[in-house]
């Protein structure tokens, strides 16, 4: 009975370690996702700032060979 209890304690300890590692991984991934979302927002703003006031459609432009 005691060896069985020791085995269960070892398994629980291992499971707790794995859970802690998983939590750290999820936390780091969430930080990375938030940074990427900020980067995307900044790039969208840069794109809007660089766009000409009157956006033309490609069909409205005269081809270069004319």
C-alpha positions in Angstrom: 0.0 0.0 0.0 2.8 2.4 0.8 4.6 1.9 -2.5 1.3 2.6 -4.3 0.9 5.8 -2.3 4.5 6.8 -3.1 3.8 6.2 -6.8 0.7 8.3 -6.8 2.6 11.2 -5.0 5.3 11.0 -7.7 2.7 11.1 -10.5 1.0 14.1 -8.8 4.3 15.9 -8.5 5.1 15.3 -12.1 1.7 16.5 -13.2 2.1 19.7 -11.1 5.5 20.3 -12.8 4.0 19.8 -16.2 1.1 22.1 -15.4 3.4 24.8 -14.2 5.5 24.5 -17.4 2.3 24.6 -19.5 1.1 27.7 -17.7 4.4 29.5 -18.3 4.2 28.6 -22.0 0.7 29.8 -22.3 1.6 33.1 -20.6 4.6 33.7 -22.9 2.4 32.9 -25.9 -0.2 35.4 -24.8 2.4 38.1 -24.3 3.7 37.4 -27.9 0.1 37.5 -29.3 -0.4 40.9 -27.6 2.9 42.3 -29.0 1.9 41.0 -32.5 -1.5 42.7 -32.2 0.2 46.0 -31.3 2.5 45.7 -34.2 -0.4 45.0 -36.6 -2.3 48.1 -35.3 0.9 50.2 -35.8 1.3 48.9 -39.3 -2.3 49.6 -40.2 -1.9 53.1 -38.9 1.3 53.6 -40.9 -0.5 52.3 -44.0 -3.4 54.7 -43.4 -1.1 57.6 -42.9 0.8 56.9 -46.1 -2.2 56.4 -48.2 -3.0 59.3 -50.6 -6.1 61.4 -49.6 -7.9 60.3 -52.8 -7.5 56.6 -53.3 -7.7 55.7 -57.0 -8.8 52.5 -58.4 -6.3 50.7 -60.6 -8.8 50.8 -63.5 -8.9 54.6 -63.4 -5.1 55.0 -64.0 -3.7 55.4 -67.5 -1.4 52.6 -68.5 2.3 53.7 -68.8 2.5 52.9 -72.5 0.1 55.7 -73.4 
